[in-house]
């Protein structure tokens, strides 16, 4: 798992929500989504409690909360987006 990767929480009150990994630290990752977890207050979560996706973004492109929400919207609200739009940023790193 590396910075910029889009992951899905598998445990806790944020279960099934998608986040961007901002930083990795041993067995922990720092996650942001721009809404409940803004850039200035990332969520510290154990790696075993997140599931990796095949998608990633450049961290320089998502330094604001608005940019994070825009990137994660197709993942967190899939009924509002056709399946084709979810591959919006595949392995951009």
Residue frames as a rotation matrix with the C-alpha (Angstrom) as fourth column:
UNK 1
0.586 0.810 0.000 0.00
0.810 -0.586 0.000 0.00
0.000 0.000 -1.000 0.00
UNK 2
-0.572 -0.820 0.006 1.34
0.819 -0.571 0.056 3.44
-0.042 0.037 0.998 -0.90
UNK 3
-0.418 0.359 -0.834 0.38
0.167 -0.873 -0.459 7.09
-0.893 -0.332 0.305 -0.74
UNK 4
-0.631 0.270 -0.728 -2.21
-0.728 -0.531 0.434 8.12
-0.269 0.803 0.531 -3.30
UNK 5
-0.914 0.291 -0.284 -3.94
0.128 0.869 0.478 4.75
0.386 0.401 -0.831 -3.43
UNK 6
-0.200 0.925 0.322 -7.73
-0.877 -0.315 0.362 4.60
0.436 -0.210 0.875 -3.09
UNK 7
-0.931 -0.129 -0.341 -8.81
0.039 0.893 -0.448 2.12
0.362 -0.430 -0.827 -0.41
UNK 8
0.101 0.993 0.066 -12.07
-0.315 -0.031 0.949 0.92
0.944 -0.116 0.310 1.14
UNK 9
-0.548 -0.208 0.810 -12.54
-0.829 0.008 -0.558 0.72
0.110 -0.978 -0.177 4.92
UNK 10
-0.298 0.404 -0.865 -13.56
-0.114 0.884 0.453 -2.78
0.948 0.234 -0.217 6.05
UNK 11
-0.142 0.231 -0.963 -14.06
0.916 0.400 -0.039 -2.11
0.376 -0.887 -0.268 9.77
UNK 12
-0.824 -0.169 -0.541 -15.27
0.462 -0.753 -0.468 0.61
-0.329 -0.636 0.698 12.10
UNK 13
0.030 0.907 -0.420 -17.97
0.333 -0.405 -0.852 3.24
-0.943 -0.114 -0.314 11.75
UNK 14
0.060 -0.076 -0.995 -16.60
-0.774 -0.633 0.001 4.21
-0.630 0.770 -0.097 8.33
UNK 15
-0.437 -0.187 0.880 -16.97
0.161 0.946 0.281 0.66
-0.885 0.265 -0.384 6.98
UNK 16
0.122 0.407 0.905 -17.51
0.902 0.335 -0.273 0.47
-0.414 0.850 -0.326 3.19
UNK 17
0.900 0.088 -0.427 -16.43
-0.044 -0.957 -0.288 4.13
-0.434 0.278 -0.857 2.66
UNK 18
0.524 -0.737 0.428 -13.59
0.797 0.246 -0.552 4.94
0.302 0.630 0.716 0.26
UNK 19
0.809 -0.391 -0.439 -10.54
-0.004 -0.751 0.661 7.02
-0.588 -0.532 -0.609 1.21
UNK 20
0.696 -0.718 -0.003 -7.24
-0.078 -0.072 -0.994 8.15
0.713 0.693 -0.107 -0.27
UNK 21
0.596 -0.605 -0.528 -4.08
0.797 0.363 0.483 7.03
-0.101 -0.708 0.699 1.52
UNK 22
0.935 -0.257 0.243 -2.16
-0.214 -0.958 -0.192 10.19
0.282 0.128 -0.951 2.42
UNK 23
-0.044 -0.960 0.275 0.71
-0.929 -0.062 -0.365 8.52
0.367 -0.272 -0.890 4.26
UNK 24
0.683 0.169 -0.711 1.85
0.039 0.963 0.267 5.08
0.730 -0.210 0.651 5.39
UNK 25
-0.005 -0.645 0.764 3.53
-0.912 -0.310 -0.268 4.39
0.410 -0.698 -0.587 8.71
UNK 26
-0.849 -0.388 0.359 4.45
-0.505 0.796 -0.334 0.76
-0.157 -0.465 -0.872 9.40
UNK 27
-0.807 0.587 0.069 1.21
0.590 0.803 0.081 -1.08
-0.008 0.106 -0.994 10.09
UNK 28
0.021 0.811 -0.585 -0.93
0.530 -0.505 -0.681 2.10
-0.848 -0.296 -0.440 9.91
UNK 29
-0.519 -0.092 0.850 -2.16
0.796 -0.415 0.441 4.35
0.312 0.905 0.289 7.12
UNK 30
-0.615 0.345 -0.709 -3.42
0.149 -0.832 -0.534 7.93
-0.774 -0.435 0.460 7.28
UNK 31
-0.506 0.545 0.668 -6.69
0.862 0.295 0.413 8.28
0.028 0.785 -0.619 5.33
UNK 32
-0.695 0.362 -0.622 -8.65
-0.156 -0.919 -0.361 11.29
-0.702 -0.153 0.695 4.06
UNK 33
-0.353 0.624 0.698 -11.90
0.906 0.414 0.088 11.65
-0.234 0.663 -0.711 2.17
UNK 34
-0.867 -0.085 0.491 -12.39
0.277 -0.902 0.332 15.42
0.415 0.424 0.805 2.19
UNK 35
0.039 0.949 0.312 -15.67
-0.173 -0.302 0.938 15.24
0.984 -0.091 0.153 4.07
UNK 36
0.944 0.315 -0.094 -15.65
0.015 0.242 0.970 13.40
0.329 -0.918 0.224 7.39
UNK 37
0.464 -0.869 -0.173 -11.86
0.610 0.172 0.773 13.24
-0.642 -0.464 0.610 7.33
UNK 38
0.993 -0.081 -0.084 -10.41
-0.116 -0.759 -0.640 16.42
-0.012 0.646 -0.764 5.83
UNK 39
0.501 -0.865 -0.031 -6.81
0.243 0.175 -0.954 16.83
0.831 0.470 0.298 4.72
UNK 40
-0.179 -0.611 0.771 -5.80
-0.571 -0.573 -0.587 18.63
0.801 -0.546 -0.246 7.92
UNK 41
-0.126 0.190 0.974 -7.27
-0.935 0.304 -0.181 15.86
-0.330 -0.933 0.140 10.14
UNK 42
-0.219 0.018 -0.976 -6.52
-0.687 0.708 0.167 12.42
0.693 0.706 -0.143 8.58
UNK 43
0.751 0.528 0.397 -7.81
-0.661 0.588 0.467 9.15
0.013 -0.613 0.790 10.05
UNK 44
-0.467 -0.884 0.037 -5.20
-0.881 0.461 -0.104 6.74
0.075 -0.081 -0.994 11.40
UNK 45
0.669 0.728 0.150 -6.28
-0.722 0.684 -0.103 3.19
-0.178 -0.039 0.983 10.58
UNK 46
-0.119 -0.683 0.721 -4.59
-0.327 0.712 0.621 -0.20
-0.938 -0.161 -0.308 10.68
UNK 47
-0.612 -0.213 -0.762 -3.70
-0.786 0.053 0.616 -1.61
-0.091 0.976 -0.200 7.27
UNK 48
-0.971 0.235 0.044 -5.58
0.237 0.970 0.049 -4.82
-0.031 0.058 -0.998 8.08
UNK 49
-0.252 0.934 -0.255 -8.81
0.503 -0.099 -0.859 -2.78
-0.827 -0.344 -0.445 8.31
UNK 50
0.173 0.298 -0.939 -8.67
-0.653 -0.679 -0.336 -1.45
-0.737 0.672 0.077 4.74
UNK 51
0.326 -0.004 0.945 -9.00
0.562 0.805 -0.190 -3.14
-0.760 0.594 0.265 1.37
UNK 52
-0.595 -0.646 -0.478 -6.88
-0.053 -0.562 0.825 -1.99
-0.802 0.517 0.300 -1.56
UNK 53
0.717 0.693 0.081 -8.40
0.076 0.038 -0.996 -1.05
-0.693 0.720 -0.025 -4.91
UNK 54
0.139 -0.652 0.746 -6.72
0.953 0.293 0.079 -0.92
-0.270 0.700 0.661 -8.30
UNK 55
0.604 0.212 0.768 -7.11
0.528 -0.828 -0.187 2.86
0.597 0.519 -0.612 -8.42
UNK 56
-0.002 -0.606 -0.795 -4.73
0.898 -0.350 0.265 5.58
-0.439 -0.714 0.545 -7.33
UNK 57
0.881 0.257 0.397 -4.23
0.398 -0.857 -0.328 9.32
0.256 0.447 -0.857 -7.76
UNK 58
-0.257 -0.928 0.270 -1.34
0.560 -0.371 -0.741 11.76
0.788 -0.039 0.615 -7.64
UNK 59
0.001 0.245 -0.969 -1.28
0.984 -0.171 -0.042 13.33
-0.176 -0.954 -0.242 -4.19
UNK 60
-0.870 -0.374 -0.321 -0.43
0.318 -0.923 0.215 16.71
-0.377 0.085 0.922 -5.72
UNK 61
-0.738 0.646 0.196 -3.84
0.026 -0.263 0.965 16.66
0.675 0.717 0.177 -7.45
UNK 62
0.285 0.896 -0.341 -5.83
0.399 0.212 0.892 16.03
0.872 -0.390 -0.297 -4.25
UNK 63
-0.721 -0.645 -0.254 -4.35
0.525 -0.269 -0.807 18.46
0.452 -0.715 0.533 -1.75
UNK 64
-0.751 0.545 0.373 -7.71
-0.638 -0.745 -0.195 20.12
0.172 -0.385 0.907 -1.10
UNK 65
-0.634 0.589 0.501 -10.84
-0.083 0.593 -0.801 18.66
-0.769 -0.550 -0.327 0.43
UNK 66
0.324 0.781 -0.534 -12.88
-0.644 -0.231 -0.729 19.59
-0.693 0.580 0.429 -2.63
UNK 67
-0.092 -0.457 -0.885 -10.50
-0.949 0.309 -0.061 17.69
0.301 0.834 -0.462 -4.94
UNK 68
-0.942 -0.233 0.241 -10.64
-0.314 0.867 -0.387 14.63
-0.119 -0.441 -0.890 -2.65
UNK 69
-0.228 0.944 0.240 -14.44
-0.190 0.199 -0.961 14.63
-0.955 -0.264 0.134 -2.64
UNK 70
0.351 0.343 -0.871 -14.53
-0.874 -0.213 -0.437 14.95
-0.336 0.915 0.225 -6.42
UNK 71
-0.482 -0.633 -0.606 -12.18
-0.784 0.620 -0.023 11.99
0.390 0.464 -0.795 -6.93
UNK 72
-0.987 0.024 0.161 -13.96
-0.075 0.813 -0.578 9.75
-0.145 -0.582 -0.800 -4.39
UNK 73
-0.323 0.941 -0.099 -17.56
-0.796 -0.326 -0.509 10.62
-0.512 -0.086 0.855 -5.34
UNK 74
0.083 0.397 -0.914 -17.94
-0.848 0.510 0.145 7.84
0.524 0.763 0.379 -7.97
UNK 75
-0.663 -0.396 -0.636 -16.70
-0.038 0.866 -0.499 5.29
0.748 -0.307 -0.589 -5.43
UNK 76
-0.967 0.249 -0.046 -18.81
0.046 -0.006 -0.999 6.39
-0.249 -0.968 -0.006 -2.45
UNK 77
-0.081 0.975 -0.207 -21.98
-0.412 -0.221 -0.884 7.02
-0.907 0.014 0.420 -4.51
UNK 78
-0.863 -0.422 0.277 -21.92
0.029 0.506 0.862 4.41
-0.504 0.752 -0.425 -7.31
UNK 79
-0.119 0.897 0.426 -25.66
0.835 0.323 -0.447 4.64
-0.538 0.302 -0.787 -8.11
UNK 80
0.617 0.322 -0.718 -25.18
0.025 -0.920 -0.392 8.20
-0.787 0.224 -0.576 -9.34
UNK 81
-0.029 -0.730 -0.683 -22.41
-0.885 -0.299 0.357 7.17
-0.465 0.614 -0.637 -11.75
UNK 82
0.872 0.256 -0.418 -22.32
-0.450 0.756 -0.475 4.58
0.194 0.602 0.774 -14.52
UNK 83
0.810 -0.555 0.192 -19.71
0.358 0.726 0.588 1.82
-0.465 -0.408 0.786 -14.16
UNK 84
0.473 -0.656 0.588 -17.48
0.747 -0.056 -0.663 3.39
0.468 0.753 0.463 -16.85
UNK 85
0.556 -0.220 0.802 -16.88
-0.246 -0.965 -0.094 6.52
0.794 -0.146 -0.590 -14.76
UNK 86
0.957 -0.198 0.212 -15.47
-0.165 0.228 0.960 4.57
-0.239 -0.953 0.185 -11.81
UNK 87
0.411 -0.864 0.291 -12.33
0.879 0.461 0.125 3.81
-0.242 0.205 0.948 -13.80
UNK 88
0.971 0.135 0.198 -11.67
0.183 -0.952 -0.245 7.54
0.155 0.274 -0.949 -13.73
UNK 89
0.484 -0.852 0.201 -8.14
-0.860 -0.506 -0.073 7.32
0.163 -0.137 -0.977 -12.32
UNK 90
0.997 -0.071 0.006 -6.77
0.068 0.977 0.204 3.78
-0.020 -0.203 0.979 -12.75
UNK 91
0.482 -0.874 -0.054 -3.18
0.772 0.396 0.497 3.40
-0.413 -0.281 0.866 -11.57
UNK 92
0.913 -0.056 0.403 -2.16
0.182 -0.830 -0.527 6.96
0.364 0.555 -0.748 -12.26
UNK 93
0.765 -0.644 0.014 0.97
-0.266 -0.296 0.917 6.71
-0.587 -0.705 -0.398 -10.13
